[in-house]
Amino acid sequence: MIVESNAALQPYNTFGIVAKARTLVRVRGAADVHAVLAHPEYGDQPKFVLGGGSNIVLTGDVKAVVLKVEVAGRRVLEDGPKGTVIEFGAGENWHEAVTWSIEQGFGGLENLALIPGTVGASPVQNIGAYGLELQDRFESLDAIDLMTGREFTLDATQCAFGYRDSVFKHSPARDSDIGLAGRALILRVRFRLPKPWKPVLGYVDLQRKMTESGIQQPDARQIYDWVCAIRGAKLPDPRVIGNAGSFFKNPTVTPEQCQDIIARDPGIVHYPMPDGSVKLAAGWLIDACGWKGKSVGQAGVYEKQALVLVNRGGATGGEVVTLARAIQTSVYERFGIRLEPEPVVV
């Protein structure tokens, strides 16, 4: 068990916010978690699980014991005529895992390329992009209970996936409920990649790439390259300018609510959903309220994509939260819609 005191967290959050952890433990496997739980000092203290730090906003130093997930591993568990099952350690970089799967000749995750964060965080958020969500490829995961030390496995149904949602984001309302927020540390995640492979090309930007290139039957590697190019053109690299990717969820409304908004703002970007609801583009709503390029202190709205908040240099978590709340107020006052942040405020 590797333990660090007063550990700097700036390198471990993609916003690049300056903060420290009173105690940071590097978790390379279940044994490290068991050691923490049995420790006379750390065992009873609150725990905070940290993956790639791409979905958090730090508003101060962290007093809880920070469990920095660094579980490694990449392997093929099954490769049959109906599909391939691959497994990654929770500490593996998500984009590198996607790249590895493509290089091994296994298509299926290409639409999710270049999403920041770790593999272990991917089911927590049920990450998604360009017409695909993690739940579409999820097989199962192994985790450990931070209260009891019990190791367990969950399938897709038990993860209760929703739009940017899972059982890991909810606390149990009753003792009998399953909510695992703050209680579980994910160790390994498995994905089932279907055969025969079929491209997911419904997203408008991918359709545009097909038209521009003249390639009407792209393979998985081609889609991977397109997704990387699209994301690279729209979204800032966290290594260059601090950010946490899309800061707000795209809200869903009823068809009647959407028609009411269209009557006032005909240009609103919206997408009909299979369940009959309508998803609105949060970035469009924010842009329509005039926030693109604006700042509060050193926290700003990215000039190329209003859905992304950025650290212009030395931003504090408080400035990011203040900016986010101001945007929420503007959108609610104009459209009557409450935007819900994606990152966790710590």
SEMI-947631 format. One record per residue (C-alpha): residue number from 1; x, y, z; residue in one letter. Coordinates in nm, 2 decimals, always signed. Layout:
# residues N
+-----+--------+--------+--------+------+
! pos !      u !      v !      w ! code !
+-----+--------+--------+--------+------+
! NUM !      X !      Y !      Z !    a !
...
+-----+--------+--------+--------+------+
This chain:
# residues 346
+-----+--------+--------+--------+------+
! pos !      u !      v !      w ! code !
+-----+--------+--------+--------+------+
!   1 !  +0.00 !  +0.00 !  +0.00 !    m !
!   2 !  +0.16 !  +0.33 !  -0.12 !    i !
!   3 !  +0.04 !  +0.62 !  +0.09 !    v !
!   4 !  +0.12 !  +0.99 !  +0.04 !    e !
!   5 !  +0.04 !  +1.28 !  +0.28 !    s !
!   6 !  -0.06 !  +1.63 !  +0.17 !    n !
!   7 !  -0.05 !  +1.50 !  -0.19 !    a !
!   8 !  -0.11 !  +1.76 !  -0.47 !    a !
!   9 !  -0.43 !  +1.69 !  -0.66 !    l !
!  10 !  -0.37 !  +1.94 !  -0.95 !    q !
!  11 !  -0.21 !  +1.67 !  -1.17 !    p !
!  12 !  -0.50 !  +1.44 !  -1.10 !    y !
!  13 !  -0.80 !  +1.66 !  -1.21 !    n !
!  14 !  -0.84 !  +1.76 !  -1.57 !    t !
!  15 !  -0.97 !  +2.11 !  -1.47 !    f !
!  16 !  -0.62 !  +2.17 !  -1.33 !    g !
!  17 !  -0.75 !  +2.31 !  -1.00 !    i !
!  18 !  -0.50 !  +2.34 !  -0.72 !    v !
!  19 !  -0.59 !  +2.13 !  -0.42 !    a !
!  20 !  -0.44 !  +1.88 !  -0.18 !    k !
!  21 !  -0.54 !  +1.54 !  -0.03 !    a !
!  22 !  -0.46 !  +1.50 !  +0.33 !    r !
!  23 !  -0.40 !  +1.13 !  +0.26 !    t !
!  24 !  -0.38 !  +0.96 !  -0.08 !    l !
!  25 !  -0.35 !  +0.59 !  -0.13 !    v !
!  26 !  -0.26 !  +0.44 !  -0.47 !    r !
!  27 !  -0.48 !  +0.14 !  -0.53 !    v !
!  28 !  -0.33 !  -0.12 !  -0.76 !    r !
!  29 !  -0.56 !  -0.40 !  -0.66 !    g !
!  30 !  -0.81 !  -0.53 !  -0.41 !    a !
!  31 !  -0.54 !  -0.60 !  -0.15 !    a !
!  32 !  -0.47 !  -0.22 !  -0.12 !    d !
!  33 !  -0.83 !  -0.15 !  -0.05 !    v !
!  34 !  -0.84 !  -0.43 !  +0.22 !    h !
!  35 !  -0.53 !  -0.28 !  +0.37 !    a !
!  36 !  -0.69 !  +0.07 !  +0.39 !    v !
!  37 !  -1.01 !  -0.07 !  +0.55 !    l !
!  38 !  -0.81 !  -0.26 !  +0.81 !    a !
!  39 !  -0.58 !  +0.03 !  +0.89 !    h !
!  40 !  -0.62 !  +0.17 !  +1.24 !    p !
!  41 !  -0.62 !  +0.53 !  +1.12 !    e !
!  42 !  -0.76 !  +0.52 !  +0.77 !    y !
!  43 !  -1.02 !  +0.24 !  +0.82 !    g !
!  44 !  -1.29 !  +0.45 !  +0.98 !    d !
!  45 !  -1.23 !  +0.77 !  +0.78 !    q !
!  46 !  -1.45 !  +0.88 !  +0.49 !    p !
!  47 !  -1.32 !  +0.76 !  +0.15 !    k !
!  48 !  -1.31 !  +0.94 !  -0.19 !    f !
!  49 !  -1.25 !  +0.74 !  -0.50 !    v !
!  50 !  -1.04 !  +0.91 !  -0.77 !    l !
!  51 !  -1.00 !  +0.79 !  -1.12 !    g !
!  52 !  -0.88 !  +1.01 !  -1.40 !    g !
!  53 !  -1.03 !  +1.32 !  -1.23 !    g !
!  54 !  -1.21 !  +1.42 !  -1.55 !    s !
!  55 !  -1.55 !  +1.45 !  -1.39 !    n !
!  56 !  -1.49 !  +1.64 !  -1.07 !    i !
!  57 !  -1.46 !  +2.01 !  -0.96 !    v !
!  58 !  -1.24 !  +2.05 !  -0.65 !    l !
!  59 !  -1.35 !  +2.34 !  -0.43 !    t !
!  60 !  -1.09 !  +2.29 !  -0.16 !    g !
!  61 !  -0.85 !  +2.04 !  -0.01 !    d !
!  62 !  -0.99 !  +1.69 !  +0.04 !    v !
!  63 !  -1.00 !  +1.56 !  +0.39 !    k !
!  64 !  -1.13 !  +1.22 !  +0.31 !    a !
!  65 !  -0.88 !  +0.94 !  +0.23 !    v !
!  66 !  -0.84 !  +0.96 !  -0.15 !    v !
!  67 !  -0.82 !  +0.62 !  -0.31 !    l !
!  68 !  -0.64 !  +0.68 !  -0.64 !    k !
!  69 !  -0.74 !  +0.39 !  -0.87 !    v !
!  70 !  -0.45 !  +0.26 !  -1.07 !    e !
!  71 !  -0.56 !  -0.10 !  -1.13 !    v !
!  72 !  -0.40 !  -0.20 !  -1.46 !    a !
!  73 !  -0.47 !  -0.48 !  -1.71 !    g !
!  74 !  -0.59 !  -0.55 !  -2.06 !    r !
!  75 !  -0.70 !  -0.89 !  -2.18 !    r !
!  76 !  -0.94 !  -1.08 !  -2.41 !    v !
!  77 !  -1.15 !  -1.32 !  -2.21 !    l !
!  78 !  -1.36 !  -1.46 !  -2.50 !    e !
!  79 !  -1.35 !  -1.44 !  -2.88 !    d !
!  80 !  -1.63 !  -1.64 !  -3.04 !    g !
!  81 !  -1.85 !  -1.62 !  -3.35 !    p !
!  82 !  -2.11 !  -1.41 !  -3.16 !    k !
!  83 !  -1.88 !  -1.16 !  -2.99 !    g !
!  84 !  -1.57 !  -1.08 !  -2.81 !    t !
!  85 !  -1.54 !  -1.01 !  -2.44 !    v !
!  86 !  -1.25 !  -0.79 !  -2.33 !    i !
!  87 !  -1.15 !  -0.68 !  -1.98 !    e !
!  88 !  -0.97 !  -0.38 !  -1.85 !    f !
!  89 !  -0.83 !  -0.28 !  -1.51 !    g !
!  90 !  -1.02 !  +0.02 !  -1.37 !    a !
!  91 !  -0.71 !  +0.24 !  -1.37 !    g !
!  92 !  -0.65 !  +0.21 !  -1.75 !    e !
!  93 !  -0.69 !  +0.53 !  -1.95 !    n !
!  94 !  -1.02 !  +0.50 !  -2.13 !    w !
!  95 !  -0.90 !  +0.63 !  -2.47 !    h !
!  96 !  -0.60 !  +0.41 !  -2.46 !    e !
!  97 !  -0.82 !  +0.11 !  -2.39 !    a !
!  98 !  -1.04 !  +0.20 !  -2.69 !    v !
!  99 !  -0.73 !  +0.24 !  -2.90 !    t !
! 100 !  -0.60 !  -0.10 !  -2.79 !    w !
! 101 !  -0.92 !  -0.27 !  -2.87 !    s !
! 102 !  -0.92 !  -0.13 !  -3.22 !    i !
! 103 !  -0.55 !  -0.22 !  -3.27 !    e !
! 104 !  -0.64 !  -0.58 !  -3.17 !    q !
! 105 !  -0.90 !  -0.59 !  -3.44 !    g !
! 106 !  -1.20 !  -0.56 !  -3.22 !    f !
! 107 !  -1.46 !  -0.30 !  -3.32 !    g !
! 108 !  -1.74 !  -0.18 !  -3.11 !    g !
! 109 !  -1.60 !  +0.10 !  -2.88 !    l !
! 110 !  -1.48 !  +0.34 !  -3.16 !    e !
! 111 !  -1.76 !  +0.59 !  -3.11 !    n !
! 112 !  -1.64 !  +0.64 !  -2.76 !    l !
! 113 !  -1.28 !  +0.73 !  -2.85 !    a !
! 114 !  -1.11 !  +1.03 !  -2.69 !    l !
! 115 !  -1.34 !  +1.06 !  -2.39 !    i !
! 116 !  -1.12 !  +1.16 !  -2.10 !    p !
! 117 !  -1.10 !  +0.95 !  -1.78 !    g !
! 118 !  -1.04 !  +0.60 !  -1.67 !    t !
! 119 !  -1.21 !  +0.27 !  -1.75 !    v !
! 120 !  -1.34 !  +0.24 !  -1.40 !    g !
! 121 !  -1.52 !  +0.57 !  -1.42 !    a !
! 122 !  -1.69 !  +0.48 !  -1.75 !    s !
! 123 !  -1.98 !  +0.28 !  -1.61 !    p !
! 124 !  -2.03 !  +0.53 !  -1.32 !    v !
! 125 !  -2.12 !  +0.80 !  -1.57 !    q !
! 126 !  -2.25 !  +0.56 !  -1.84 !    n !
! 127 !  -2.04 !  +0.76 !  -2.08 !    i !
! 128 !  -2.17 !  +0.81 !  -2.43 !    g !
! 129 !  -2.09 !  +0.99 !  -2.76 !    a !
! 130 !  -2.18 !  +0.99 !  -3.13 !    y !
! 131 !  -2.48 !  +0.76 !  -3.10 !    g !
! 132 !  -2.34 !  +0.50 !  -2.86 !    l !
! 133 !  -2.35 !  +0.46 !  -2.48 !    e !
! 134 !  -2.14 !  +0.25 !  -2.26 !    l !
! 135 !  -2.44 !  +0.04 !  -2.16 !    q !
! 136 !  -2.46 !  -0.08 !  -2.52 !    d !
! 137 !  -2.13 !  -0.26 !  -2.49 !    r !
! 138 !  -2.12 !  -0.34 !  -2.12 !    f !
! 139 !  -2.08 !  -0.70 !  -2.00 !    e !
! 140 !  -2.01 !  -0.68 !  -1.62 !    s !
! 141 !  -1.77 !  -0.53 !  -1.36 !    l !
! 142 !  -1.60 !  -0.63 !  -1.04 !    d !
! 143 !  -1.60 !  -0.39 !  -0.75 !    a !
! 144 !  -1.53 !  -0.38 !  -0.37 !    i !
! 145 !  -1.76 !  -0.25 !  -0.10 !    d !
! 146 !  -1.57 !  +0.02 !  +0.09 !    l !
! 147 !  -1.77 !  -0.04 !  +0.40 !    m !
! 148 !  -1.75 !  -0.42 !  +0.43 !    t !
! 149 !  -1.46 !  -0.51 !  +0.21 !    g !
! 150 !  -1.68 !  -0.75 !  +0.02 !    r !
! 151 !  -1.59 !  -0.80 !  -0.35 !    e !
! 152 !  -1.88 !  -0.83 !  -0.59 !    f !
! 153 !  -1.98 !  -0.84 !  -0.95 !    t !
! 154 !  -2.26 !  -0.65 !  -1.13 !    l !
! 155 !  -2.42 !  -0.70 !  -1.47 !    d !
! 156 !  -2.58 !  -0.43 !  -1.68 !    a !
! 157 !  -2.92 !  -0.46 !  -1.51 !    t !
! 158 !  -2.77 !  -0.43 !  -1.16 !    q !
! 159 !  -2.58 !  -0.12 !  -1.27 !    c !
! 160 !  -2.92 !  +0.05 !  -1.34 !    a !
! 161 !  -2.78 !  +0.25 !  -1.63 !    f !
! 162 !  -2.96 !  +0.57 !  -1.74 !    g !
! 163 !  -2.86 !  +0.88 !  -1.93 !    y !
! 164 !  -2.52 !  +0.97 !  -1.77 !    r !
! 165 !  -2.64 !  +0.78 !  -1.47 !    d !
! 166 !  -2.59 !  +0.45 !  -1.28 !    s !
! 167 !  -2.63 !  +0.29 !  -0.94 !    v !
! 168 !  -2.29 !  +0.43 !  -0.85 !    f !
! 169 !  -2.44 !  +0.79 !  -0.85 !    k !
! 170 !  -2.72 !  +0.72 !  -0.61 !    h !
! 171 !  -2.73 !  +0.68 !  -0.23 !    s !
! 172 !  -2.97 !  +0.42 !  -0.09 !    p !
! 173 !  -3.30 !  +0.57 !  +0.03 !    a !
! 174 !  -3.34 !  +0.27 !  +0.26 !    r !
! 175 !  -3.11 !  +0.00 !  +0.40 !    d !
! 176 !  -3.26 !  -0.24 !  +0.15 !    s !
! 177 !  -3.18 !  -0.02 !  -0.16 !    d !
! 178 !  -2.88 !  -0.09 !  -0.38 !    i !
! 179 !  -2.75 !  +0.27 !  -0.42 !    g !
! 180 !  -2.37 !  +0.26 !  -0.43 !    l !
! 181 !  -2.27 !  +0.63 !  -0.43 !    a !
! 182 !  -1.95 !  +0.67 !  -0.23 !    g !
! 183 !  -1.96 !  +0.30 !  -0.13 !    r !
! 184 !  -1.79 !  +0.11 !  -0.41 !    a !
! 185 !  -1.46 !  +0.11 !  -0.58 !    l !
! 186 !  -1.46 !  -0.05 !  -0.93 !    i !
! 187 !  -1.16 !  -0.29 !  -0.99 !    l !
! 188 !  -1.23 !  -0.43 !  -1.34 !    r !
! 189 !  -1.47 !  -0.37 !  -1.63 !    v !
! 190 !  -1.57 !  -0.61 !  -1.91 !    r !
! 191 !  -1.72 !  -0.53 !  -2.25 !    f !
! 192 !  -1.90 !  -0.75 !  -2.50 !    r !
! 193 !  -1.82 !  -0.64 !  -2.86 !    l !
! 194 !  -2.08 !  -0.80 !  -3.09 !    p !
! 195 !  -2.02 !  -1.00 !  -3.41 !    k !
! 196 !  -2.08 !  -0.93 !  -3.68 !    p !
! 197 !  -1.96 !  -0.57 !  -3.62 !    w !
! 198 !  -2.20 !  -0.30 !  -3.73 !    k !
! 199 !  -2.12 !  +0.07 !  -3.76 !    p !
! 200 !  -2.31 !  +0.33 !  -3.55 !    v !
! 201 !  -2.34 !  +0.62 !  -3.79 !    l !
! 202 !  -2.66 !  +0.80 !  -3.70 !    g !
! 203 !  -2.48 !  +1.11 !  -3.55 !    y !
! 204 !  -2.49 !  +1.41 !  -3.79 !    v !
! 205 !  -2.12 !  +1.48 !  -3.76 !    d !
! 206 !  -2.04 !  +1.12 !  -3.87 !    l !
! 207 !  -2.28 !  +1.15 !  -4.16 !    q !
! 208 !  -2.10 !  +1.47 !  -4.26 !    r !
! 209 !  -1.76 !  +1.28 !  -4.25 !    k !
! 210 !  -1.90 !  +1.01 !  -4.48 !    m !
! 211 !  -2.02 !  +1.27 !  -4.73 !    t !
! 212 !  -1.69 !  +1.46 !  -4.72 !    e !
! 213 !  -1.47 !  +1.15 !  -4.76 !    s !
! 214 !  -1.69 !  +0.96 !  -5.00 !    g !
! 215 !  -1.65 !  +0.65 !  -4.77 !    i !
! 216 !  -2.00 !  +0.50 !  -4.74 !    q !
! 217 !  -1.89 !  +0.18 !  -4.56 !    q !
! 218 !  -1.63 !  +0.28 !  -4.30 !    p !
! 219 !  -1.46 !  +0.02 !  -4.09 !    d !
! 220 !  -1.41 !  +0.06 !  -3.71 !    a !
! 221 !  -1.07 !  +0.22 !  -3.75 !    r !
! 222 !  -1.21 !  +0.48 !  -3.99 !    q !
! 223 !  -1.49 !  +0.57 !  -3.75 !    i !
! 224 !  -1.24 !  +0.59 !  -3.46 !    y !
! 225 !  -1.03 !  +0.83 !  -3.67 !    d !
! 226 !  -1.34 !  +1.04 !  -3.75 !    w !
! 227 !  -1.45 !  +1.06 !  -3.39 !    v !
! 228 !  -1.10 !  +1.16 !  -3.28 !    c !
! 229 !  -1.09 !  +1.44 !  -3.55 !    a !
! 230 !  -1.44 !  +1.56 !  -3.46 !    i !
! 231 !  -1.37 !  +1.58 !  -3.08 !    r !
! 232 !  -1.03 !  +1.73 !  -3.14 !    g !
! 233 !  -1.19 !  +2.01 !  -3.35 !    a !
! 234 !  -1.47 !  +2.08 !  -3.10 !    k !
! 235 !  -1.32 !  +2.02 !  -2.75 !    l !
! 236 !  -1.01 !  +2.15 !  -2.58 !    p !
! 237 !  -0.74 !  +1.91 !  -2.48 !    d !
! 238 !  -0.73 !  +1.90 !  -2.10 !    p !
! 239 !  -0.35 !  +1.88 !  -2.12 !    r !
! 240 !  -0.35 !  +2.23 !  -2.29 !    v !
! 241 !  -0.65 !  +2.40 !  -2.12 !    i !
! 242 !  -0.81 !  +2.26 !  -1.81 !    g !
! 243 !  -1.17 !  +2.13 !  -1.85 !    n !
! 244 !  -1.40 !  +1.85 !  -1.76 !    a !
! 245 !  -1.55 !  +1.79 !  -2.10 !    g !
! 246 !  -1.93 !  +1.85 !  -2.13 !    s !
! 247 !  -2.02 !  +2.03 !  -1.81 !    f !
! 248 !  -2.40 !  +1.99 !  -1.84 !    f !
! 249 !  -2.63 !  +1.71 !  -1.94 !    k !
! 250 !  -2.85 !  +1.76 !  -2.24 !    n !
! 251 !  -3.20 !  +1.80 !  -2.09 !    p !
! 252 !  -3.50 !  +1.61 !  -2.21 !    t !
! 253 !  -3.85 !  +1.76 !  -2.24 !    v !
! 254 !  -4.19 !  +1.65 !  -2.36 !    t !
! 255 !  -4.29 !  +1.71 !  -2.72 !    p !
! 256 !  -4.53 !  +1.98 !  -2.60 !    e !
! 257 !  -4.25 !  +2.16 !  -2.41 !    q !
! 258 !  -4.03 !  +2.14 !  -2.72 !    c !
! 259 !  -4.30 !  +2.28 !  -2.95 !    q !
! 260 !  -4.34 !  +2.57 !  -2.70 !    d !
! 261 !  -3.97 !  +2.65 !  -2.71 !    i !
! 262 !  -3.96 !  +2.61 !  -3.09 !    i !
! 263 !  -4.24 !  +2.87 !  -3.12 !    a !
! 264 !  -4.02 !  +3.12 !  -2.95 !    r !
! 265 !  -3.68 !  +3.00 !  -3.07 !    d !
! 266 !  -3.72 !  +2.81 !  -3.40 !    p !
! 267 !  -3.35 !  +2.74 !  -3.43 !    g !
! 268 !  -3.32 !  +2.53 !  -3.11 !    i !
! 269 !  -3.12 !  +2.20 !  -3.17 !    v !
! 270 !  -3.33 !  +1.90 !  -3.06 !    h !
! 271 !  -3.34 !  +1.53 !  -3.11 !    y !
! 272 !  -3.65 !  +1.30 !  -3.08 !    p !
! 273 !  -3.58 !  +1.01 !  -2.84 !    m !
! 274 !  -3.71 !  +0.65 !  -2.87 !    p !
! 275 !  -3.93 !  +0.69 !  -2.55 !    d !
! 276 !  -4.12 !  +0.99 !  -2.71 !    g !
! 277 !  -3.93 !  +1.26 !  -2.52 !    s !
! 278 !  -3.71 !  +1.52 !  -2.69 !    v !
! 279 !  -3.35 !  +1.59 !  -2.60 !    k !
! 280 !  -3.23 !  +1.95 !  -2.63 !    l !
! 281 !  -2.87 !  +2.05 !  -2.69 !    a !
! 282 !  -2.75 !  +2.21 !  -2.37 !    a !
! 283 !  -2.47 !  +2.38 !  -2.56 !    g !
! 284 !  -2.72 !  +2.55 !  -2.79 !    w !
! 285 !  -2.92 !  +2.68 !  -2.49 !    l !
! 286 !  -2.61 !  +2.82 !  -2.32 !    i !
! 287 !  -2.49 !  +2.98 !  -2.64 !    d !
! 288 !  -2.84 !  +3.13 !  -2.70 !    a !
! 289 !  -2.80 !  +3.30 !  -2.36 !    c !
! 290 !  -2.48 !  +3.47 !  -2.47 !    g !
! 291 !  -2.23 !  +3.28 !  -2.25 !    w !
! 292 !  -1.99 !  +3.15 !  -2.51 !    k !
! 293 !  -1.64 !  +3.31 !  -2.44 !    g !
! 294 !  -1.76 !  +3.47 !  -2.12 !    k !
! 295 !  -1.57 !  +3.42 !  -1.78 !    s !
! 296 !  -1.61 !  +3.45 !  -1.41 !    v !
! 297 !  -1.27 !  +3.51 !  -1.27 !    g !
! 298 !  -1.04 !  +3.26 !  -1.45 !    q !
! 299 !  -1.32 !  +3.01 !  -1.52 !    a !
! 300 !  -1.47 !  +3.05 !  -1.86 !    g !
! 301 !  -1.70 !  +2.91 !  -2.13 !    v !
! 302 !  -1.51 !  +2.77 !  -2.42 !    y !
! 303 !  -1.52 !  +2.98 !  -2.74 !    e !
! 304 !  -1.57 !  +2.68 !  -2.97 !    k !
! 305 !  -1.83 !  +2.48 !  -2.76 !    q !
! 306 !  -2.05 !  +2.65 !  -2.50 !    a !
! 307 !  -2.11 !  +2.32 !  -2.32 !    l !
! 308 !  -1.75 !  +2.31 !  -2.20 !    v !
! 309 !  -1.63 !  +2.52 !  -1.91 !    l !
! 310 !  -1.25 !  +2.58 !  -1.90 !    v !
! 311 !  -0.97 !  +2.69 !  -1.66 !    n !
! 312 !  -0.82 !  +3.00 !  -1.82 !    r !
! 313 !  -0.53 !  +2.98 !  -1.58 !    g !
! 314 !  -0.55 !  +2.96 !  -1.20 !    g !
! 315 !  -0.92 !  +2.91 !  -1.18 !    a !
! 316 !  -1.06 !  +2.80 !  -0.84 !    t !
! 317 !  -1.33 !  +2.55 !  -0.79 !    g !
! 318 !  -1.54 !  +2.83 !  -0.65 !    g !
! 319 !  -1.51 !  +3.02 !  -0.97 !    e !
! 320 !  -1.62 !  +2.72 !  -1.18 !    v !
! 321 !  -1.92 !  +2.66 !  -0.96 !    v !
! 322 !  -2.02 !  +3.03 !  -0.96 !    t !
! 323 !  -2.00 !  +3.03 !  -1.34 !    l !
! 324 !  -2.20 !  +2.71 !  -1.37 !    a !
! 325 !  -2.47 !  +2.85 !  -1.14 !    r !
! 326 !  -2.49 !  +3.17 !  -1.34 !    a !
! 327 !  -2.54 !  +2.97 !  -1.66 !    i !
! 328 !  -2.81 !  +2.76 !  -1.50 !    q !
! 329 !  -3.00 !  +3.07 !  -1.39 !    t !
! 330 !  -2.98 !  +3.23 !  -1.74 !    s !
! 331 !  -3.11 !  +2.92 !  -1.91 !    v !
! 332 !  -3.39 !  +2.87 !  -1.66 !    y !
! 333 !  -3.50 !  +3.23 !  -1.69 !    e !
! 334 !  -3.51 !  +3.22 !  -2.07 !    r !
! 335 !  -3.62 !  +2.87 !  -2.14 !    f !
! 336 !  -3.77 !  +2.74 !  -1.82 !    g !
! 337 !  -3.52 !  +2.45 !  -1.82 !    i !
! 338 !  -3.29 !  +2.35 !  -1.54 !    r !
! 339 !  -2.95 !  +2.23 !  -1.66 !    l !
! 340 !  -2.80 !  +1.95 !  -1.45 !    e !
! 341 !  -2.42 !  +1.95 !  -1.42 !    p !
! 342 !  -2.23 !  +1.63 !  -1.51 !    e !
! 343 !  -1.92 !  +1.67 !  -1.29 !    p !
! 344 !  -1.92 !  +1.60 !  -0.92 !    v !
! 345 !  -1.84 !  +1.90 !  -0.70 !    v !
! 346 !  -1.61 !  +1.80 !  -0.42 !    v !
+-----+--------+--------+--------+------+
